[in-house]
Each structure stands twice: as C-alpha cells, then as structure tokens.
Amino acid sequence: MENAENIELKYPVEVAGQSYDKLSMRRSKIKDRLLVAKMKTASDEEKEIRLFANLCEVEPKVIEELDEADYSNLQKVYLGFFNSEGMSQKQ
C-alpha cells in the first residue's frame, strides 16, 4: 500500500484460520473518521478498533486479538501519520 506503514507483530494472531504476523496500516482519510463517528453507541475503544481495522484492511476481530504490545505499536504508527515527516516503526 502506498502511504502505509508495515507493522511486524511481535505476537502473531490467528483469526478464522488465517495467521497474521504483520499488518499494513494506511494513512487515515476523513471518510475513515466519519465512519467511526457514526457508531453512536460504541465506546471510544470500539471506535478505535474499527478505525484501525479499516486502515489495516482486516476484520475488527483481528485487531481485537492483538497482544497489547502490538496494539500499542499500532497506536504509535497511527499517531505518527500526523507528524509532518510520518513515523517509521523503527523510530
């Protein structure tokens, strides 16, 4: 994916028979934020999971199954997109 960060998972997960050892998160667009804003009854955490799933082009269950360390890394990559230079996983 162009304008995306590849994220190696320290703790791979398996969901619906498919193994995930890395994810690719693309940059967020306004339409992504609008999608989660429409989730009126969802908690902030559920909205973030849905946003990350959308940006990584996986089902929300994949994000839900991540280890906390890997999820924290997703959050860092996402926030890094708001820096003018972007953020690499290696920083």
Biopython code that builds the backbone (N, CA, C, O; Angstrom):
import numpy as np
from Bio.PDB.StructureBuilder import StructureBuilder

atoms = [
    (1, "MET", "N", (0.840, -1.182, 0.000)),
    (1, "MET", "CA", (0.000, 0.000, 0.000)),
    (1, "MET", "C", (0.884, 1.244, 0.000)),
    (1, "MET", "O", (1.844, 1.333, 0.765)),
    (2, "GLU", "N", (0.560, 2.180, -0.845)),
    (2, "GLU", "CA", (1.270, 3.451, -0.835)),
    (2, "GLU", "C", (0.775, 4.266, 0.349)),
    (2, "GLU", "O", (-0.382, 4.154, 0.753)),
    (3, "ASN", "N", (1.667, 5.091, 0.903)),
    (3, "ASN", "CA", (1.328, 5.889, 2.080)),
    (3, "ASN", "C", (0.878, 5.009, 3.240)),
    (3, "ASN", "O", (-0.095, 5.311, 3.930)),
    (4, "ALA", "N", (1.598, 3.926, 3.434)),
    (4, "ALA", "CA", (1.266, 2.989, 4.502)),
    (4, "ALA", "C", (2.533, 2.606, 5.252)),
    (4, "ALA", "O", (3.646, 2.747, 4.746)),
    (5, "GLU", "N", (2.334, 2.122, 6.461)),
    (5, "GLU", "CA", (3.431, 1.607, 7.282)),
    (5, "GLU", "C", (3.214, 0.113, 7.481)),
    (5, "GLU", "O", (2.113, -0.318, 7.825)),
    (6, "ASN", "N", (4.252, -0.669, 7.268)),
    (6, "ASN", "CA", (4.201, -2.097, 7.551)),
    (6, "ASN", "C", (4.584, -2.310, 9.004)),
    (6, "ASN", "O", (5.577, -1.764, 9.484)),
    (7, "ILE", "N", (3.789, -3.106, 9.697)),
    (7, "ILE", "CA", (3.967, -3.317, 11.125)),
    (7, "ILE", "C", (4.142, -4.810, 11.383)),
    (7, "ILE", "O", (3.220, -5.599, 11.177)),
    (8, "GLU", "N", (5.329, -5.182, 11.834)),
    (8, "GLU", "CA", (5.601, -6.571, 12.205)),
    (8, "GLU", "C", (5.000, -6.815, 13.586)),
    (8, "GLU", "O", (5.231, -6.039, 14.514)),
    (9, "LEU", "N", (4.234, -7.885, 13.721)),
    (9, "LEU", "CA", (3.647, -8.216, 15.013)),
    (9, "LEU", "C", (4.630, -9.044, 15.831)),
    (9, "LEU", "O", (5.174, -10.032, 15.338)),
    (10, "LYS", "N", (4.857, -8.650, 17.064)),
    (10, "LYS", "CA", (5.721, -9.427, 17.955)),
    (10, "LYS", "C", (5.032, -10.717, 18.365)),
    (10, "LYS", "O", (5.681, -11.726, 18.645)),
    (11, "TYR", "N", (3.712, -10.668, 18.394)),
    (11, "TYR", "CA", (2.907, -11.807, 18.818)),
    (11, "TYR", "C", (1.832, -12.067, 17.761)),
    (11, "TYR", "O", (0.719, -11.552, 17.871)),
    (12, "PRO", "N", (2.159, -12.864, 16.737)),
    (12, "PRO", "CA", (1.199, -13.131, 15.661)),
    (12, "PRO", "C", (-0.115, -13.699, 16.199)),
    (12, "PRO", "O", (-0.148, -14.346, 17.246)),
    (13, "VAL", "N", (-1.180, -13.444, 15.468)),
    (13, "VAL", "CA", (-2.507, -13.932, 15.845)),
    (13, "VAL", "C", (-3.092, -14.747, 14.705)),
    (13, "VAL", "O", (-2.690, -14.613, 13.549)),
    (14, "GLU", "N", (-4.048, -15.591, 15.056)),
    (14, "GLU", "CA", (-4.775, -16.358, 14.054)),
    (14, "GLU", "C", (-6.262, -16.089, 14.244)),
    (14, "GLU", "O", (-6.797, -16.228, 15.344)),
    (15, "VAL", "N", (-6.915, -15.707, 13.165)),
    (15, "VAL", "CA", (-8.345, -15.412, 13.193)),
    (15, "VAL", "C", (-8.985, -16.085, 11.989)),
    (15, "VAL", "O", (-8.545, -15.899, 10.855)),
    (16, "ALA", "N", (-10.020, -16.864, 12.243)),
    (16, "ALA", "CA", (-10.761, -17.556, 11.181)),
    (16, "ALA", "C", (-9.820, -18.361, 10.278)),
    (16, "ALA", "O", (-9.973, -18.373, 9.057)),
    (17, "GLY", "N", (-8.853, -19.028, 10.896)),
    (17, "GLY", "CA", (-7.942, -19.878, 10.148)),
    (17, "GLY", "C", (-6.831, -19.160, 9.406)),
    (17, "GLY", "O", (-6.019, -19.804, 8.741)),
    (18, "GLN", "N", (-6.778, -17.838, 9.506)),
    (18, "GLN", "CA", (-5.729, -17.074, 8.831)),
    (18, "GLN", "C", (-4.769, -16.514, 9.871)),
    (18, "GLN", "O", (-5.179, -15.950, 10.885)),
    (19, "SER", "N", (-3.477, -16.686, 9.592)),
    (19, "SER", "CA", (-2.443, -16.210, 10.504)),
    (19, "SER", "C", (-1.981, -14.817, 10.085)),
    (19, "SER", "O", (-1.819, -14.534, 8.898)),
    (20, "TYR", "N", (-1.773, -13.963, 11.065)),
    (20, "TYR", "CA", (-1.304, -12.594, 10.826)),
    (20, "TYR", "C", (-0.021, -12.380, 11.623)),
    (20, "TYR", "O", (-0.029, -12.437, 12.853)),
    (21, "ASP", "N", (1.086, -12.133, 10.912)),
    (21, "ASP", "CA", (2.344, -11.818, 11.582)),
    (21, "ASP", "C", (2.798, -10.397, 11.267)),
    (21, "ASP", "O", (3.805, -9.922, 11.792)),
    (22, "LYS", "N", (2.048, -9.733, 10.410)),
    (22, "LYS", "CA", (2.296, -8.325, 10.098)),
    (22, "LYS", "C", (1.003, -7.700, 9.595)),
    (22, "LYS", "O", (0.113, -8.389, 9.096)),
    (23, "LEU", "N", (0.920, -6.398, 9.737)),
    (23, "LEU", "CA", (-0.209, -5.625, 9.226)),
    (23, "LEU", "C", (0.352, -4.434, 8.466)),
    (23, "LEU", "O", (1.478, -4.002, 8.713)),
    (24, "SER", "N", (-0.424, -3.918, 7.559)),
    (24, "SER", "CA", (-0.053, -2.712, 6.833)),
    (24, "SER", "C", (-1.137, -1.676, 7.089)),
    (24, "SER", "O", (-2.294, -1.870, 6.717)),
    (25, "MET", "N", (-0.758, -0.582, 7.721)),
    (25, "MET", "CA", (-1.720, 0.471, 8.056)),
    (25, "MET", "C", (-1.530, 1.648, 7.105)),
    (25, "MET", "O", (-0.444, 2.218, 6.996)),
    (26, "ARG", "N", (-2.616, 1.993, 6.423)),
    (26, "ARG", "CA", (-2.566, 3.141, 5.516)),
    (26, "ARG", "C", (-2.910, 4.409, 6.280)),
    (26, "ARG", "O", (-3.443, 4.363, 7.389)),
    (27, "ARG", "N", (-2.595, 5.537, 5.666)),
    (27, "ARG", "CA", (-2.929, 6.828, 6.261)),
    (27, "ARG", "C", (-4.448, 6.993, 6.320)),
    (27, "ARG", "O", (-5.170, 6.519, 5.443)),
    (28, "SER", "N", (-4.909, 7.656, 7.340)),
    (28, "SER", "CA", (-6.334, 7.886, 7.543)),
    (28, "SER", "C", (-6.840, 9.017, 6.650)),
    (28, "SER", "O", (-6.135, 9.987, 6.372)),
    (29, "LYS", "N", (-8.078, 8.854, 6.215)),
    (29, "LYS", "CA", (-8.771, 9.908, 5.465)),
    (29, "LYS", "C", (-9.981, 10.346, 6.280)),
    (29, "LYS", "O", (-10.402, 9.650, 7.203)),
    (30, "ILE", "N", (-10.521, 11.471, 5.944)),
    (30, "ILE", "CA", (-11.693, 11.983, 6.661)),
    (30, "ILE", "C", (-12.832, 10.974, 6.630)),
    (30, "ILE", "O", (-13.545, 10.826, 7.623)),
    (31, "LYS", "N", (-13.016, 10.287, 5.529)),
    (31, "LYS", "CA", (-14.106, 9.308, 5.433)),
    (31, "LYS", "C", (-13.949, 8.192, 6.465)),
    (31, "LYS", "O", (-14.944, 7.619, 6.912)),
    (32, "ASP", "N", (-12.707, 7.877, 6.848)),
    (32, "ASP", "CA", (-12.479, 6.867, 7.881)),
    (32, "ASP", "C", (-12.975, 7.365, 9.232)),
    (32, "ASP", "O", (-13.604, 6.620, 9.983)),
    (33, "ARG", "N", (-12.694, 8.614, 9.534)),
    (33, "ARG", "CA", (-13.157, 9.189, 10.804)),
    (33, "ARG", "C", (-14.676, 9.312, 10.830)),
    (33, "ARG", "O", (-15.301, 9.103, 11.869)),
    (34, "LEU", "N", (-15.272, 9.652, 9.684)),
    (34, "LEU", "CA", (-16.731, 9.753, 9.614)),
    (34, "LEU", "C", (-17.388, 8.400, 9.850)),
    (34, "LEU", "O", (-18.442, 8.314, 10.481)),
    (35, "LEU", "N", (-16.763, 7.350, 9.341)),
    (35, "LEU", "CA", (-17.299, 6.005, 9.518)),
    (35, "LEU", "C", (-17.432, 5.658, 10.996)),
    (35, "LEU", "O", (-18.471, 5.160, 11.429)),
    (36, "VAL", "N", (-16.390, 5.919, 11.764)),
    (36, "VAL", "CA", (-16.459, 5.581, 13.191)),
    (36, "VAL", "C", (-17.297, 6.591, 13.973)),
    (36, "VAL", "O", (-17.860, 6.243, 15.011)),
    (37, "ALA", "N", (-17.389, 7.811, 13.507)),
    (37, "ALA", "CA", (-18.221, 8.811, 14.187)),
    (37, "ALA", "C", (-19.692, 8.413, 14.164)),
    (37, "ALA", "O", (-20.461, 8.814, 15.038)),
    (38, "LYS", "N", (-20.080, 7.632, 13.173)),
    (38, "LYS", "CA", (-21.475, 7.182, 13.062)),
    (38, "LYS", "C", (-21.810, 6.071, 14.048)),
    (38, "LYS", "O", (-22.977, 5.710, 14.200)),
    (39, "MET", "N", (-20.811, 5.532, 14.712)),
    (39, "MET", "CA", (-21.023, 4.454, 15.682)),
    (39, "MET", "C", (-21.432, 5.068, 17.021)),
    (39, "MET", "O", (-20.622, 5.137, 17.946)),
    (40, "LYS", "N", (-22.663, 5.504, 17.125)),
    (40, "LYS", "CA", (-23.141, 6.283, 18.276)),
    (40, "LYS", "C", (-23.052, 5.543, 19.610)),
    (40, "LYS", "O", (-22.716, 6.153, 20.625)),
    (41, "THR", "N", (-23.345, 4.247, 19.629)),
    (41, "THR", "CA", (-23.385, 3.530, 20.900)),
    (41, "THR", "C", (-22.070, 2.837, 21.241)),
    (41, "THR", "O", (-21.963, 2.203, 22.290)),
    (42, "ALA", "N", (-21.084, 2.947, 20.384)),
    (42, "ALA", "CA", (-19.800, 2.283, 20.621)),
    (42, "ALA", "C", (-18.930, 3.106, 21.568)),
    (42, "ALA", "O", (-19.006, 4.334, 21.600)),
    (43, "SER", "N", (-18.110, 2.405, 22.334)),
    (43, "SER", "CA", (-17.151, 3.090, 23.210)),
    (43, "SER", "C", (-16.012, 3.653, 22.359)),
    (43, "SER", "O", (-15.865, 3.306, 21.187)),
    (44, "ASP", "N", (-15.219, 4.519, 22.964)),
    (44, "ASP", "CA", (-14.061, 5.072, 22.249)),
    (44, "ASP", "C", (-13.111, 3.961, 21.812)),
    (44, "ASP", "O", (-12.538, 4.013, 20.724)),
    (45, "GLU", "N", (-12.950, 2.955, 22.672)),
    (45, "GLU", "CA", (-12.075, 1.836, 22.338)),
    (45, "GLU", "C", (-12.597, 1.068, 21.127)),
    (45, "GLU", "O", (-11.827, 0.713, 20.235)),
    (46, "GLU", "N", (-13.907, 0.811, 21.097)),
    (46, "GLU", "CA", (-14.504, 0.102, 19.962)),
    (46, "GLU", "C", (-14.357, 0.903, 18.670)),
    (46, "GLU", "O", (-14.123, 0.337, 17.602)),
    (47, "LYS", "N", (-14.495, 2.211, 18.776)),
    (47, "LYS", "CA", (-14.321, 3.066, 17.597)),
    (47, "LYS", "C", (-12.886, 3.007, 17.088)),
    (47, "LYS", "O", (-12.652, 2.945, 15.882)),
    (48, "GLU", "N", (-11.932, 3.027, 18.005)),
    (48, "GLU", "CA", (-10.530, 2.969, 17.598)),
    (48, "GLU", "C", (-10.211, 1.623, 16.949)),
    (48, "GLU", "O", (-9.492, 1.570, 15.951)),
    (49, "ILE", "N", (-10.737, 0.549, 17.506)),
    (49, "ILE", "CA", (-10.528, -0.777, 16.918)),
    (49, "ILE", "C", (-11.092, -0.815, 15.509)),
    (49, "ILE", "O", (-10.450, -1.331, 14.594)),
    (50, "ARG", "N", (-12.282, -0.275, 15.330)),
    (50, "ARG", "CA", (-12.903, -0.261, 13.997)),
    (50, "ARG", "C", (-12.080, 0.588, 13.027)),
    (50, "ARG", "O", (-11.894, 0.205, 11.872)),
    (51, "LEU", "N", (-11.592, 1.726, 13.485)),
    (51, "LEU", "CA", (-10.760, 2.591, 12.652)),
    (51, "LEU", "C", (-9.486, 1.867, 12.234)),
    (51, "LEU", "O", (-9.131, 1.865, 11.055)),
    (52, "PHE", "N", (-8.797, 1.253, 13.194)),
    (52, "PHE", "CA", (-7.556, 0.544, 12.879)),
    (52, "PHE", "C", (-7.817, -0.625, 11.937)),
    (52, "PHE", "O", (-7.031, -0.869, 11.022)),
    (53, "ALA", "N", (-8.908, -1.345, 12.151)),
    (53, "ALA", "CA", (-9.248, -2.458, 11.258)),
    (53, "ALA", "C", (-9.454, -1.949, 9.836)),
    (53, "ALA", "O", (-8.996, -2.564, 8.874)),
    (54, "ASN", "N", (-10.141, -0.834, 9.715)),
    (54, "ASN", "CA", (-10.387, -0.239, 8.405)),
    (54, "ASN", "C", (-9.072, 0.188, 7.747)),
    (54, "ASN", "O", (-8.861, -0.061, 6.560)),
    (55, "LEU", "N", (-8.206, 0.820, 8.506)),
    (55, "LEU", "CA", (-6.937, 1.302, 7.963)),
    (55, "LEU", "C", (-5.987, 0.158, 7.609)),
    (55, "LEU", "O", (-5.161, 0.285, 6.705)),
    (56, "CYS", "N", (-6.110, -0.952, 8.324)),
    (56, "CYS", "CA", (-5.263, -2.125, 8.045)),
    (56, "CYS", "C", (-5.935, -3.106, 7.085)),
    (56, "CYS", "O", (-5.339, -4.109, 6.692)),
    (57, "GLU", "N", (-7.173, -2.808, 6.715)),
    (57, "GLU", "CA", (-7.952, -3.643, 5.798)),
    (57, "GLU", "C", (-8.066, -5.081, 6.288)),
    (57, "GLU", "O", (-7.829, -6.036, 5.549)),
    (58, "VAL", "N", (-8.442, -5.203, 7.578)),
    (58, "VAL", "CA", (-8.719, -6.502, 8.185)),
    (58, "VAL", "C", (-10.029, -6.389, 8.964)),
    (58, "VAL", "O", (-10.539, -5.291, 9.186)),
    (59, "GLU", "N", (-10.558, -7.529, 9.370)),
    (59, "GLU", "CA", (-11.764, -7.534, 10.192)),
    (59, "GLU", "C", (-11.421, -7.027, 11.603)),
    (59, "GLU", "O", (-10.305, -7.243, 12.075)),
    (60, "PRO", "N", (-12.358, -6.363, 12.273)),
    (60, "PRO", "CA", (-12.098, -5.882, 13.632)),
    (60, "PRO", "C", (-11.614, -6.983, 14.580)),
    (60, "PRO", "O", (-10.843, -6.709, 15.500)),
    (61, "LYS", "N", (-12.056, -8.209, 14.367)),
    (61, "LYS", "CA", (-11.648, -9.330, 15.225)),
    (61, "LYS", "C", (-10.128, -9.494, 15.234)),
    (61, "LYS", "O", (-9.557, -9.875, 16.256)),
    (62, "VAL", "N", (-9.469, -9.213, 14.114)),
    (62, "VAL", "CA", (-8.005, -9.317, 14.052)),
    (62, "VAL", "C", (-7.376, -8.326, 15.032)),
    (62, "VAL", "O", (-6.454, -8.673, 15.770)),
    (63, "ILE", "N", (-7.873, -7.111, 15.033)),
    (63, "ILE", "CA", (-7.347, -6.087, 15.941)),
    (63, "ILE", "C", (-7.652, -6.465, 17.390)),
    (63, "ILE", "O", (-6.813, -6.280, 18.271)),
    (64, "GLU", "N", (-8.846, -6.990, 17.634)),
    (64, "GLU", "CA", (-9.239, -7.388, 18.985)),
    (64, "GLU", "C", (-8.344, -8.487, 19.545)),
    (64, "GLU", "O", (-8.143, -8.561, 20.757)),
    (65, "GLU", "N", (-7.810, -9.331, 18.686)),
    (65, "GLU", "CA", (-6.975, -10.449, 19.128)),
    (65, "GLU", "C", (-5.512, -10.076, 19.337)),
    (65, "GLU", "O", (-4.736, -10.900, 19.822)),
    (66, "LEU", "N", (-5.118, -8.860, 18.987)),
    (66, "LEU", "CA", (-3.722, -8.463, 19.125)),
    (66, "LEU", "C", (-3.279, -8.403, 20.581)),
    (66, "LEU", "O", (-4.064, -8.086, 21.474)),
    (67, "ASP", "N", (-2.017, -8.712, 20.798)),
    (67, "ASP", "CA", (-1.385, -8.516, 22.091)),
    (67, "ASP", "C", (-1.328, -7.010, 22.365)),
    (67, "ASP", "O", (-1.253, -6.209, 21.433)),
    (68, "GLU", "N", (-1.365, -6.631, 23.635)),
    (68, "GLU", "CA", (-1.325, -5.207, 23.996)),
    (68, "GLU", "C", (-0.095, -4.502, 23.433)),
    (68, "GLU", "O", (-0.180, -3.341, 23.032)),
    (69, "ALA", "N", (1.045, -5.187, 23.399)),
    (69, "ALA", "CA", (2.271, -4.573, 22.871)),
    (69, "ALA", "C", (2.114, -4.247, 21.388)),
    (69, "ALA", "O", (2.528, -3.180, 20.935)),
    (70, "ASP", "N", (1.518, -5.167, 20.638)),
    (70, "ASP", "CA", (1.312, -4.922, 19.208)),
    (70, "ASP", "C", (0.262, -3.841, 18.985)),
    (70, "ASP", "O", (0.391, -3.026, 18.073)),
    (71, "TYR", "N", (-0.780, -3.834, 19.820)),
    (71, "TYR", "CA", (-1.811, -2.805, 19.694)),
    (71, "TYR", "C", (-1.222, -1.425, 19.984)),
    (71, "TYR", "O", (-1.528, -0.451, 19.296)),
    (72, "SER", "N", (-0.384, -1.356, 20.999)),
    (72, "SER", "CA", (0.280, -0.096, 21.332)),
    (72, "SER", "C", (1.129, 0.395, 20.163)),
    (72, "SER", "O", (1.197, 1.595, 19.901)),
    (73, "ASN", "N", (1.766, -0.525, 19.470)),
    (73, "ASN", "CA", (2.565, -0.161, 18.302)),
    (73, "ASN", "C", (1.669, 0.386, 17.187)),
    (73, "ASN", "O", (2.045, 1.340, 16.505)),
    (74, "LEU", "N", (0.485, -0.209, 16.996)),
    (74, "LEU", "CA", (-0.467, 0.327, 16.006)),
    (74, "LEU", "C", (-0.824, 1.770, 16.348)),
    (74, "LEU", "O", (-0.869, 2.631, 15.470)),
    (75, "GLN", "N", (-1.077, 2.025, 17.625)),
    (75, "GLN", "CA", (-1.418, 3.380, 18.052)),
    (75, "GLN", "C", (-0.286, 4.358, 17.741)),
    (75, "GLN", "O", (-0.536, 5.475, 17.289)),
    (76, "LYS", "N", (0.943, 3.945, 17.980)),
    (76, "LYS", "CA", (2.096, 4.806, 17.707)),
    (76, "LYS", "C", (2.224, 5.101, 16.217)),
    (76, "LYS", "O", (2.490, 6.237, 15.822)),
    (77, "VAL", "N", (2.034, 4.078, 15.396)),
    (77, "VAL", "CA", (2.119, 4.281, 13.945)),
    (77, "VAL", "C", (1.018, 5.234, 13.493)),
    (77, "VAL", "O", (1.271, 6.147, 12.707)),
    (78, "TYR", "N", (-0.205, 5.025, 13.986)),
    (78, "TYR", "CA", (-1.329, 5.891, 13.623)),
    (78, "TYR", "C", (-1.029, 7.344, 13.992)),
    (78, "TYR", "O", (-1.207, 8.244, 13.172)),
    (79, "LEU", "N", (-0.580, 7.570, 15.213)),
    (79, "LEU", "CA", (-0.264, 8.933, 15.647)),
    (79, "LEU", "C", (0.897, 9.511, 14.854)),
    (79, "LEU", "O", (0.957, 10.721, 14.633)),
    (80, "GLY", "N", (1.807, 8.669, 14.430)),
    (80, "GLY", "CA", (2.938, 9.116, 13.627)),
    (80, "GLY", "C", (2.528, 9.677, 12.284)),
    (80, "GLY", "O", (3.245, 10.497, 11.711)),
    (81, "PHE", "N", (1.386, 9.249, 11.769)),
    (81, "PHE", "CA", (0.906, 9.777, 10.493)),
    (81, "PHE", "C", (0.613, 11.273, 10.579)),
    (81, "PHE", "O", (0.573, 11.957, 9.557)),
    (82, "PHE", "N", (0.408, 11.781, 11.790)),
    (82, "PHE", "CA", (0.086, 13.192, 11.952)),
    (82, "PHE", "C", (1.327, 14.066, 12.040)),
    (82, "PHE", "O", (1.225, 15.293, 12.019)),
    (83, "ASN", "N", (2.494, 13.448, 12.139)),
    (83, "ASN", "CA", (3.752, 14.195, 12.074)),
    (83, "ASN", "C", (3.992, 14.596, 10.631)),
    (83, "ASN", "O", (3.570, 13.890, 9.715)),
    (84, "SER", "N", (4.650, 15.696, 10.419)),
    (84, "SER", "CA", (4.899, 16.155, 9.048)),
    (84, "SER", "C", (5.792, 15.196, 8.281)),
    (84, "SER", "O", (5.691, 15.107, 7.057)),
    (85, "GLU", "N", (6.664, 14.478, 8.977)),
    (85, "GLU", "CA", (7.572, 13.549, 8.314)),
    (85, "GLU", "C", (7.070, 12.117, 8.359)),
    (85, "GLU", "O", (7.703, 11.234, 7.780)),
    (86, "GLY", "N", (5.951, 11.857, 9.028)),
    (86, "GLY", "CA", (5.491, 10.490, 9.185)),
    (86, "GLY", "C", (6.288, 9.812, 10.277)),
    (86, "GLY", "O", (7.148, 10.430, 10.905)),
    (87, "MET", "N", (6.005, 8.554, 10.500)),
    (87, "MET", "CA", (6.711, 7.836, 11.552)),
    (87, "MET", "C", (6.983, 6.427, 11.100)),
    (87, "MET", "O", (6.078, 5.720, 10.656)),
    (88, "SER", "N", (8.194, 6.028, 11.209)),
    (88, "SER", "CA", (8.563, 4.657, 10.892)),
    (88, "SER", "C", (8.513, 3.836, 12.167)),
    (88, "SER", "O", (8.747, 4.357, 13.257)),
    (89, "GLN", "N", (8.213, 2.567, 12.035)),
    (89, "GLN", "CA", (8.157, 1.661, 13.168)),
    (89, "GLN", "C", (9.503, 1.599, 13.873)),
    (89, "GLN", "O", (9.556, 1.303, 15.066)),
    (90, "LYS", "N", (10.583, 1.868, 13.169)),
    (90, "LYS", "CA", (11.927, 1.750, 13.717)),
    (90, "LYS", "C", (12.315, 2.938, 14.583)),
    (90, "LYS", "O", (13.329, 2.870, 15.278)),
    (91, "GLN", "N", (11.556, 4.012, 14.569)),
    (91, "GLN", "CA", (11.921, 5.202, 15.346)),
    (91, "GLN", "C", (11.665, 4.987, 16.811)),
    (91, "GLN", "O", (11.913, 5.882, 17.619)),
]
sb = StructureBuilder()
sb.init_structure("model")
sb.init_model(0)
sb.init_chain("A")
sb.init_seg("    ")
for serial, (resi, resn, name, xyz) in enumerate(atoms, 1):
    if name == "N":
        sb.init_residue(resn, " ", resi, " ")
    sb.init_atom(name, np.array(xyz, "f"), 0.0, 1.0, " ", f" {name:<3s}", serial, name[0])
structure = sb.get_structure()
